[in-house]
Amino acid sequence: MRSGARLGIDVGRARIGVARSDGAGMMAVPIETVPRASDGDADIRRVLELAEEYSAFELVVGHPLSMSGAATPSTDDAVAFARRLADRGAVVRLVDERLSTVSAQQALRASGRSTRTQRPVVDQVAAVIILQHALDSERSSGNPPGRALDPDEGPSTL
């Protein structure tokens, strides 16, 4: 298991959930919901500020695929966001996130939160689920989770 903090990123159309791990890579915790920038790159800047603040050596971005494993418009959006992070020098890994938001909503519902009160935190919980899955996968396999986003890789090859 590689040591060092990581950030987990759940990319949504309106919000980006962010979680972090401890330095030992054992546990993920929520840290922030970043509003999605409609223009400019305020969202990218904020995620990179968080990465610096928590000394994250890697960003684990959820890779939303359909249940059949096919790409969707959400896949393209998340990969484009990951690409923008990588273009700024971040080390990015794409990790399958199928059902992470559904799992987050179920967990929040089970804790007594109404659908209305879930909205501000559901993206953070989804980011925790994505990152914890990545940490657990690396711990059990001994290999980094998902796949690295190659800096030279174009969107059509993702």
N, C-alpha and C positions, 0 to 999 in steps of 0.2 A: 504494500500500500504506500503510495506516494504521500509524503507529509506536506502540509501547507493548506491554507484556506482556499476555498473555491466559492464562486457565486453560482447560484441556480437562477435561471431566467425563464419565466413563462411569458411569452410574447402574445399579447392580445391586440385586438384592433383598437381598443380604447385605453387599455392599461397594460402595464408590464409589471408582473409580480417578481420580486427579487428576494432570494433567500441566501444565507451564507452558511458555510460549514465552520466548525472549529478547526484549529490548526492540525489536529491529528486526523481529520477527515472521518470522524466518527458520527457526527450528528449535524443535521441541517435545522436551521431556525429561520423564521421569517424576519425580514428587516424593513421592507418598504414596498409600496405600490407607486410606481412612477407613471404619471400621465403620459400617454402616447402623444408625441409631437405631431401636429398635422402638417407643419412645415418647419424647416430647419432641423436641427439635430439636438435639441435640448434633452430628449430622452436618452440618446446615445451618450451625451456628456455626463448626465446624471449616473447612468450605469457605470461608466468608467470612473467617475468620482468615488462611487461606492466600492468598486474593485480596488482602487488605491487606498481608500480608508481602511478596508479590511485586509489589505495586503494579499489579495487573491491572486494566485498564480495562473488561474484558469477560470474561464466562464463556461458553464454547462448550460447550453440553450436547448430548451425543449423543441423537438422536431416532430410537429404534429402531422401524423399520417392518418389516412382513413383506416378503418378496421382491416381492410384488405391489404394494407401496406402501400397503397397508391398515394401519390402527391395530391394535395388539394390547394385551393387558394390560400388557406392558412399556412400550409407548408411553405409556399413561395414567400409569403410575408415574413415568416419566422427566419427562413434562410437569408432573405434580403437583410433583415435586421442583424443577424449573426455576421453576415458579410461586412456590414458597416462597422461592427465592433472590431472585426479582424483587420479591416483596412486602417483602423486607428492603432494597430499594434497589439491588440488583445489576443491571447491564446484562447481559441474557441473550440469546444467539442459539441457536436450535435448528438442528442440522446432522445431515443424514441419516447414520446410522452403520451401515447394513446391512453385515453381515459383519465388523465391526471386531473382535469377540471371536474369531471364527474365525481371522481374520488374525493376531491376537495369539497365539493358541494355536499356530498353524503356525510363527510366527517363533520362539517359545520352544522348540518341539520341534526346529526346525532348529538352534538354538544348543546343543542337547544337554540341555535341561531335561526332566525326567520330568513326567508329568501331575501327580503329587503335589507336586513342587516349584514348579510353575507357579502354583498357587492363590494364593499371597500377592502375586504381581506381575502376573498376567494382566490385572487391571482397570487397573493403571497403564499397561501396554503398550497396552491398548485405548484409554485416554484419550490417549496419545501419537498413536496412529493417527488418532483423531478430530480432534485439534487440528492435526496436520501436514496432514491433508487440507484442513481449513479454511484454514490459512495458504497452502497451495499454490493453492487455488481463488481466494483473494483476490488473490494475487500475479499469477496468470494472467489473471483477469477484470477486476481493478481495482475489484471490488465486494465489499462485506462478504459473508462466507459464510452459507449457510443463510438463515434469516429471524429477524428480531428477535421476541422474545416481548413482545408489547404488554402494558404493565402493566394495561390494562383488559380484556384478552381473557379470556374465561371458558373453562373446560375443554371445554365443549361445542363451542366454535368452533375448537379446535385440532385 
